[in-house]
Amino acid sequence: MSFKPINWLISLIWCACAAILFVAKPALAQQQSAYRYTLPAGWTSSPDASADTLVPSAEPAGTVQALLIAPKPLEPNFEAQFEAERKALEAHWGLNAAQPVAPQRGRSGAGPYAAYFASYASGGGPRYMSFLAVGQQGKFSLLVFVSATDDAFNRLAPAITQMWQGLQVNP
């Protein structure tokens, strides 16, 4: 069998295409986020249709995460929408014995906002959580930050809060 330059070129092009598809496949399969934000240093993001899951790589697996829940249409009563969403998630996750700390509500240039901080008992142990919501561009956006320890919550909450403050809903 003799070497033919055209066969070599075709093989090279085929290999290049296969390599591009192999590298591009994970990027094509990755879900686009419904939000624009700057991820805190040392955190990873895994978006899907219902939420972006944010995890700090320096913490033990399963002990800290933040969820950016997919935006929903903003209802006329923002406060009632926030309470209903928070209570539904508390029930879904089996959280009980809430000990809230100074809930906050107000209005900014972007729209109404609410913040609810609490520690909970759960079947998986204690949970330290913040629920942050904002109504902007006709959308209700909710971030839930959870930690298994108050130390990790207090250490990591400022970075998540800063990210939240720069959050924008994709058009």
C-alpha positions in Angstrom: 0.0 0.0 0.0 1.5 3.3 -1.0 1.2 6.6 0.8 -1.0 9.1 -1.0 -1.1 12.8 0.1 -4.8 13.1 -0.5 -5.6 10.2 1.9 -3.3 11.7 4.5 -5.1 15.1 4.2 -8.6 13.5 4.4 -7.5 11.5 7.5 -6.1 14.7 9.1 -9.3 16.6 8.4 -11.4 13.8 9.8 -9.3 13.6 12.9 -9.5 17.4 13.4 -13.3 17.3 13.0 -13.6 14.4 15.5 -11.4 16.2 18.0 -13.5 19.4 17.7 -16.7 17.5 18.2 -15.3 15.7 21.2 -14.2 18.9 22.8 -17.3 20.9 21.8 -19.8 18.2 22.9 -19.8 19.0 26.6 -20.1 22.7 25.8 -23.0 22.1 23.5 -24.7 19.9 26.1 -24.3 22.5 28.9 -27.5 24.4 29.7 -27.4 28.1 29.4 -28.1 30.1 32.5 -31.2 32.3 32.8 -29.0 34.8 34.6 -25.8 36.8 34.1 -23.6 37.0 37.2 -20.0 36.9 38.3 -19.3 33.6 40.0 -17.3 33.9 43.2 -13.7 32.8 43.0 -13.4 29.1 43.8 -17.0 28.3 42.9 -18.4 26.2 40.1 -21.7 26.6 38.4 -24.0 23.8 36.9 -27.0 25.4 35.2 -30.0 23.4 34.2 -33.6 24.2 33.3 -34.8 24.7 36.9 -31.8 26.2 38.6 -28.1 27.1 38.5 -26.3 25.1 41.2 -23.3 26.9 42.6 -20.8 25.0 44.7 -17.5 26.1 46.4 -14.7 23.7 45.5 -12.9 24.3 48.8 -15.8 22.9 51.0 -16.6 19.2 51.6 -19.0 17.8 49.1 -22.6 18.3 50.0 -22.1 20.8 52.8 -22.5 24.2 51.0 -24.4 25.2 47.9 -26.4 28.1 46.4 -29.3 27.6 44.0 -30.3 30.3 41.5 -33.9 29.2 40.9 -35.0 29.8 37.3 -36.9 33.1 37.0 -40.7 33.1 37.1 -43.1 35.8 36.0 -43.4 38.5 38.7 -46.8 38.4 40.3 -48.6 41.6 41.4 -48.0 40.9 45.1 -44.2 40.4 45.4 -44.3 39.8 49.2 -46.9 37.0 48.9 -44.9 35.4 46.0 -41.7 35.4 48.1 -43.4 33.9 51.1 -45.1 31.2 49.0 -41.9 30.3 47.2 -39.9 30.2 50.4 -42.5 28.1 52.3 -42.8 25.6 49.4 -39.0 25.1 49.4 -38.9 24.7 53.2 -41.6 22.0 52.9 -40.0 20.3 50.0 -36.6 20.1 51.8 -38.2 19.0 55.1 -37.0 22.1 57.0 -38.5 22.8 60.3 -38.0 24.7 63.6 -37.0 27.9 61.7 -35.2 30.5 63.7 -35.3 33.6 61.4 -33.0 36.6 61.8 -34.3 40.0 60.9 -36.0 39.4 57.5 -35.5 42.4 55.2 -37.8 43.8 52.5 -37.8 46.9 50.4 -37.5 48.4 47.0 -34.4 49.3 45.0 -34.0 50.8 41.6 -34.3 47.3 40.1 -37.6 46.6 41.9 -38.9 45.0 45.1 -36.5 42.7 47.1 -36.7 40.4 50.1 -34.1 38.6 52.2 -34.9 35.9 54.8 -32.1 34.3 56.9 -32.8 31.4 59.2 -31.3 28.3 60.8 -33.4 25.1 60.5 -33.6 21.6 61.8 -33.9 18.9 59.1 -33.6 15.2 58.7 -30.0 15.7 57.4 -29.0 17.9 60.4 -28.9 21.6 60.9 -29.2 24.0 57.9 -28.2 27.6 57.8 -29.9 29.4 54.9 -30.6 32.6 53.2 -33.4 33.2 50.7 -32.8 36.3 48.5 -35.4 37.5 46.0 -35.8 40.4 43.7 -38.5 41.4 41.2 -36.9 42.9 38.1 -37.8 43.2 34.4 -41.1 41.5 35.1 -39.4 38.4 36.6 -39.2 37.0 40.1 -35.7 35.8 40.8 -34.7 33.7 43.9 -31.4 32.6 45.3 -31.2 30.1 48.1 -27.9 29.7 49.9 -27.5 26.8 52.3 -24.7 25.5 54.5 -24.5 22.6 57.0 -22.5 24.7 59.4 -22.9 28.3 60.7 -19.1 28.8 60.2 -19.2 28.0 56.5 -22.4 30.1 56.1 -20.8 33.1 57.8 -17.6 32.7 55.8 -19.2 32.2 52.4 -22.4 34.3 52.5 -20.6 37.6 51.8 -19.3 36.3 48.4 -22.7 34.9 47.5 -24.4 38.2 48.5 -22.0 40.2 46.4 -22.7 37.9 43.4 -26.4 38.4 44.0 -26.1 42.1 44.0 -24.7 42.0 40.5 -27.2 39.5 39.2 -29.1 40.2 36.0 -31.9 38.2 34.3 -31.0 37.3 30.7 -33.5 38.8 28.3 
